[in-house]
Amino acid sequence: MLMQSLRCGAVTDVRPRGAFAGMAVAATLFLLAGAAPAAAACEAFTGVVEAFNAGDEAKARAFAAAAGTANCRAGERTLIGRIASLTTFNRITTAVGNGERLSDHQALLEELQKQYGGPWQVYDALGDLARERKDYEQAARLYQLALEDSANETLTPDWMAPDAQYILRLDRLASEMRLAAPRPVQLAMRGGCKISFRGVKIKKKSTPVRYVFGTADFTPEGVEAAKDLAECLKAVKPASIRLIGHTDSVGSAEANYTLSLARAETLKAYLADVGYAGAITTEGRGEDQPFKPDDATTYDTEMLNQLNRRVEVDVE
């Protein structure tokens, strides 16, 4: 039973309630019930909560610094640092909401990430910035880190976690950025691959396995991405999967259907050859189901075609 003896009043709610440029916004008030240590021995925690409530960044950082020499366990010290980070993050979200550019705060967000290792809201905001400057490879990593960080119940207690809708959004953005990135980005940044985050199951993933134009042969980058997918499936161990091939709209619809199915079959053969033991079925959808990006206006025609050229992995 955490936090019953600590009366901290109102604290800012870190659950996303909106977005500017896709950035997770912390709402104004939340109750930190259930977040403190069982005993009040870690005084730095009480102090950082009070500083957080008051929006006092200097005090919050001071308590985070003092936690290293105070009577606080390692997990408590991490949580204190994250609350200090959120104190600053809340000021940034307020400033951006009042018309400032998120990019003006990039250096500070990077500092928070390096100093406190998160929390997920910081990775999410940095992902937005990478996406704005079209660094899709870095954006994919940052959104994936935000997703994994948000799902870590030690680093991100329930009161700090995103809701199910936002978890799905983070996964969609990470997948989109992988498809847009010029080089393969791994499906997991920390630890093993997962398809469930805080109980939210993500059954379908778009994987950026690249093929030689007009053929079902992997490019070197395609081999690398296929290998990463195989490692992910070995970690997750699904009993069966369905591979759904998609193409862009260049060429005839009939040829694209044939090509999409052939590409799914190539990936099926590869996964079986490298040891995936589950059942694999394949489908081809050709150009019939184009990818739906978060904001299609940010891409030119060639990039939209690249997003459309994909194989979806449906974990059954």
C-alpha positions as CSV (number, residue, x, y, z in Angstrom):
1,M,0.0,0.0,0.0
2,L,1.9,3.0,-1.3
3,M,1.5,6.6,-0.3
4,Q,-1.4,6.3,2.2
5,S,0.4,8.4,4.8
6,L,1.6,11.1,2.4
7,R,-0.8,14.0,1.7
8,C,0.6,15.7,-1.3
9,G,-2.4,17.5,-2.6
10,A,-2.8,18.1,-6.3
11,V,0.0,17.1,-8.6
12,T,0.1,17.5,-12.4
13,D,-1.6,14.6,-14.4
14,V,0.9,13.2,-16.8
15,R,-1.7,11.2,-18.8
16,P,-1.8,12.7,-22.3
17,R,-5.0,14.6,-22.9
18,G,-4.1,16.2,-26.2
19,A,-1.2,17.0,-28.5
20,F,0.5,19.8,-30.3
21,A,2.6,18.5,-33.2
22,G,1.9,15.1,-31.8
23,M,3.5,15.9,-28.4
24,A,2.0,14.3,-25.3
25,V,0.5,17.0,-23.2
26,A,0.4,16.8,-19.4
27,A,-2.9,18.0,-18.1
28,T,-3.0,20.4,-15.2
29,L,-3.9,18.4,-12.2
30,F,-3.6,14.8,-11.0
31,L,-3.6,12.9,-7.7
32,L,-0.4,11.2,-6.9
33,A,-2.1,8.6,-4.7
34,G,-0.2,5.3,-4.7
35,A,3.1,6.7,-5.9
36,A,5.2,7.1,-2.8
37,P,7.3,4.6,-0.9
38,A,5.6,2.5,1.7
39,A,7.5,4.3,4.4
40,A,8.4,7.9,4.6
41,A,12.1,7.1,5.0
42,C,12.9,8.6,1.6
43,E,12.3,12.2,2.5
44,A,13.5,13.3,-1.0
45,F,10.3,11.7,-2.4
46,T,8.1,13.8,-0.2
47,G,10.1,16.9,-1.1
48,V,10.1,16.3,-4.9
49,V,6.3,15.8,-4.8
50,E,5.8,19.1,-3.0
51,A,8.2,20.8,-5.5
52,F,6.3,19.2,-8.4
53,N,3.0,20.5,-7.0
54,A,4.4,24.0,-6.7
55,G,6.0,23.8,-10.2
56,D,9.4,24.6,-8.6
57,E,11.9,23.1,-11.0
58,A,15.0,24.1,-9.0
59,K,13.7,22.4,-5.9
60,A,12.6,19.3,-7.8
61,R,16.1,19.0,-9.3
62,A,17.7,19.6,-5.9
63,F,15.7,16.8,-4.3
64,A,16.6,14.5,-7.3
65,A,20.3,15.3,-6.7
66,A,20.0,14.7,-3.0
67,A,18.3,11.3,-3.4
68,G,21.6,9.7,-4.3
69,T,22.9,10.3,-0.8
70,A,19.6,10.1,1.1
71,N,17.9,7.0,2.6
72,C,16.3,6.1,-0.8
73,R,16.3,2.9,-2.6
74,A,17.5,2.7,-6.3
75,G,13.9,2.5,-7.6
76,E,12.9,5.4,-5.5
77,R,15.8,7.5,-6.7
78,T,14.8,6.8,-10.3
79,L,11.2,7.8,-9.6
80,I,12.3,11.0,-7.9
81,G,14.3,11.9,-11.0
82,R,11.4,11.3,-13.2
83,I,9.1,13.5,-11.2
84,A,11.8,16.2,-11.3
85,S,11.9,15.7,-15.1
86,L,8.1,16.0,-15.3
87,T,8.2,19.2,-13.4
88,T,10.2,20.7,-16.2
89,F,8.3,18.9,-18.9
90,N,5.1,20.4,-17.7
91,R,6.5,23.9,-18.1
92,I,7.5,23.1,-21.6
93,T,4.1,21.8,-22.5
94,T,2.5,25.0,-21.1
95,A,5.0,27.1,-23.1
96,V,4.3,25.2,-26.3
97,G,0.5,25.4,-25.6
98,N,0.9,29.2,-25.4
99,G,2.5,29.4,-28.8
100,E,6.2,28.7,-28.3
101,R,7.9,26.2,-30.7
102,L,8.7,22.8,-29.4
103,S,12.0,23.0,-31.2
104,D,13.0,25.9,-28.9
105,H,13.1,23.4,-26.1
106,Q,15.0,20.6,-27.8
107,A,18.2,21.1,-25.8
108,L,16.4,21.0,-22.5
109,L,14.4,17.9,-23.5
110,E,17.6,16.2,-24.5
111,E,19.1,17.2,-21.1
112,L,16.1,15.7,-19.3
113,Q,16.5,12.5,-21.2
114,K,20.2,12.2,-20.5
115,Q,20.0,13.2,-16.8
116,Y,16.9,11.3,-15.8
117,G,16.5,8.6,-18.5
118,G,13.0,9.8,-19.4
119,P,10.2,9.6,-18.7
120,W,8.3,8.4,-21.8
121,Q,6.7,11.9,-22.4
122,V,10.2,13.2,-23.0
123,Y,11.0,10.5,-25.5
124,D,7.7,11.1,-27.2
125,A,8.4,14.9,-27.6
126,L,11.9,14.2,-28.9
127,G,10.4,11.8,-31.4
128,D,8.1,14.6,-32.6
129,L,11.1,16.8,-33.1
130,A,13.0,14.2,-35.0
131,R,9.9,13.6,-37.2
132,E,9.6,17.4,-37.9
133,R,13.2,17.5,-39.2
134,K,12.6,14.3,-41.2
135,D,15.1,12.2,-39.2
136,Y,12.8,9.2,-39.5
137,E,15.4,6.7,-38.3
138,Q,15.9,8.6,-35.0
139,A,12.2,9.3,-34.7
140,A,11.5,5.5,-34.9
141,R,14.0,4.8,-32.1
142,L,12.6,7.6,-29.9
143,Y,8.9,6.6,-30.3
144,Q,9.9,3.0,-29.6
145,L,11.7,4.0,-26.5
146,A,8.7,6.0,-25.4
147,L,6.5,2.9,-25.9
148,E,8.9,0.6,-24.0
149,D,9.4,3.1,-21.3
150,S,5.7,3.7,-20.8
151,A,5.2,-0.1,-20.5
152,N,7.8,-0.6,-17.8
153,E,5.8,-0.7,-14.7
154,T,8.8,-0.2,-12.5
155,L,9.9,3.0,-14.3
156,T,6.4,4.1,-15.1
157,P,3.8,3.5,-12.3
158,D,0.2,3.5,-13.3
159,W,-0.3,7.1,-12.3
160,M,2.4,8.1,-14.8
161,A,1.4,5.8,-17.7
162,P,-0.4,6.6,-20.9
163,D,-3.8,5.2,-21.6
164,A,-4.5,2.4,-24.1
165,Q,-5.2,4.8,-26.9
166,Y,-1.9,6.6,-26.5
167,I,0.0,3.3,-26.3
168,L,-1.5,2.3,-29.7
169,R,-0.6,5.8,-31.0
170,L,3.1,5.4,-29.9
171,D,3.2,2.0,-31.7
172,R,1.7,3.4,-34.9
173,L,4.2,6.3,-34.9
174,A,7.1,4.0,-34.3
175,S,5.9,1.7,-37.1
176,E,5.4,4.6,-39.5
177,M,8.9,6.0,-38.8
178,R,10.4,2.5,-39.4
179,L,8.7,2.4,-42.8
180,A,10.0,5.9,-43.6
181,A,13.5,5.4,-42.3
182,P,16.2,4.9,-44.9
183,R,17.8,2.1,-42.9
184,P,16.3,-0.6,-40.7
185,V,15.4,0.2,-37.1
186,Q,15.0,-2.6,-34.7
187,L,11.6,-3.6,-33.4
188,A,12.8,-3.4,-29.8
189,M,15.2,-0.9,-28.3
190,R,15.6,-2.3,-24.8
191,G,15.3,-6.0,-24.0
192,G,13.2,-8.5,-25.9
193,C,10.6,-7.9,-28.5
194,K,7.0,-7.5,-27.1
195,I,3.5,-7.4,-28.6
196,S,1.7,-6.4,-25.4
197,F,2.3,-3.2,-23.5
198,R,0.5,-2.7,-20.1
199,G,-2.1,-5.2,-21.2
200,V,-2.6,-3.5,-24.6
201,K,-2.1,-6.2,-27.3
202,I,-0.7,-5.0,-30.6
203,K,-1.4,-7.9,-32.9
204,K,-0.4,-6.3,-36.2
205,K,2.8,-4.7,-37.1
206,S,4.0,-3.2,-40.4
207,T,7.6,-4.3,-41.0
208,P,9.9,-2.4,-43.4
209,V,11.4,-5.4,-45.2
210,R,12.7,-3.9,-48.4
211,Y,12.7,-5.6,-51.8
212,V,14.5,-5.0,-55.1
213,F,12.2,-2.8,-57.2
214,G,9.6,-4.9,-59.1
215,T,10.8,-8.2,-57.5
216,A,10.3,-10.3,-54.5
217,D,14.0,-10.4,-53.7
218,F,15.3,-8.8,-50.5
219,T,17.6,-5.8,-50.6
220,P,20.5,-5.9,-48.2
221,E,18.5,-3.7,-45.9
222,G,15.5,-6.1,-46.4
223,V,17.6,-9.0,-45.1
224,E,18.6,-7.0,-42.0
225,A,14.9,-6.1,-41.3
226,A,13.8,-9.7,-41.9
227,K,16.4,-11.0,-39.5
228,D,15.2,-8.5,-36.8
229,L,11.6,-9.7,-37.4
230,A,12.7,-13.3,-37.0
231,E,14.4,-12.5,-33.7
232,C,11.3,-10.8,-32.5
233,L,9.1,-13.8,-33.4
234,K,11.5,-16.1,-31.6
235,A,11.2,-13.9,-28.5
236,V,7.4,-13.6,-28.6
237,K,6.8,-17.3,-29.8
238,P,3.4,-16.8,-31.4
239,A,1.8,-20.1,-32.5
240,S,0.9,-18.7,-35.9
241,I,1.2,-15.5,-37.9
242,R,-0.2,-14.1,-41.1
243,L,1.9,-12.1,-43.5
244,I,0.0,-9.6,-45.6
245,G,1.9,-8.1,-48.6
246,H,1.1,-4.5,-49.9
247,T,2.5,-2.5,-52.8
248,D,2.4,1.1,-54.0
249,S,0.1,2.0,-56.9
250,V,2.8,2.0,-59.6
251,G,1.9,-0.6,-62.3
252,S,-1.2,-2.5,-62.9
253,A,-3.5,-3.7,-60.0
254,E,-3.1,-7.3,-61.1
255,A,0.7,-7.2,-61.2
256,N,0.7,-5.5,-57.8
257,Y,-1.5,-8.1,-56.3
258,T,0.8,-10.9,-57.6
259,L,3.9,-9.0,-56.4
260,S,2.5,-8.4,-52.9
261,L,1.8,-12.1,-52.5
262,A,5.2,-13.1,-53.8
263,R,6.9,-10.8,-51.3
264,A,4.9,-12.2,-48.4
265,E,5.9,-15.7,-49.6
266,T,9.5,-14.7,-49.7
267,L,9.3,-13.5,-46.2
268,K,7.5,-16.7,-45.1
269,A,10.3,-18.8,-46.6
270,Y,12.9,-16.8,-44.9
271,L,11.3,-17.0,-41.4
272,A,10.8,-20.7,-41.8
273,D,14.5,-21.2,-42.9
274,V,15.8,-19.3,-39.8
275,G,13.8,-21.3,-37.3
276,Y,10.4,-19.8,-36.7
277,A,8.4,-22.8,-35.8
278,G,4.9,-21.5,-35.9
279,A,2.4,-21.7,-38.8
280,I,2.6,-19.0,-41.4
281,T,-0.2,-18.0,-43.8
282,T,0.2,-15.4,-46.5
283,E,-2.0,-12.9,-48.3
284,G,-1.5,-10.3,-51.0
285,R,-3.5,-7.1,-51.0
286,G,-1.6,-5.3,-53.8
287,E,-2.4,-1.6,-53.8
288,D,-5.8,-1.9,-52.3
289,Q,-5.0,-0.9,-48.7
290,P,-2.6,2.1,-48.8
291,F,-0.8,2.9,-45.5
292,K,-2.5,5.6,-43.5
293,P,0.2,7.9,-42.0
294,D,-0.4,10.2,-39.0
295,D,0.0,13.2,-41.3
296,A,0.1,12.4,-45.0
297,T,0.9,16.1,-45.9
298,T,4.4,15.8,-44.5
299,Y,5.4,13.2,-47.2
300,D,6.0,13.5,-50.9
301,T,4.7,11.0,-53.4
302,E,7.9,8.8,-53.3
303,M,7.8,8.6,-49.5
304,L,4.1,7.7,-49.5
305,N,4.9,4.9,-52.0
306,Q,7.6,3.7,-49.7
307,L,5.1,3.6,-46.8
308,N,2.7,1.6,-49.0
309,R,5.4,-1.0,-49.9
310,R,5.2,-3.1,-46.7
311,V,4.4,-6.5,-45.3
312,E,2.1,-6.6,-42.2
313,V,2.7,-9.2,-39.6
314,D,-0.6,-10.3,-38.0
315,V,0.0,-12.3,-34.8
316,E,-2.9,-14.7,-34.6
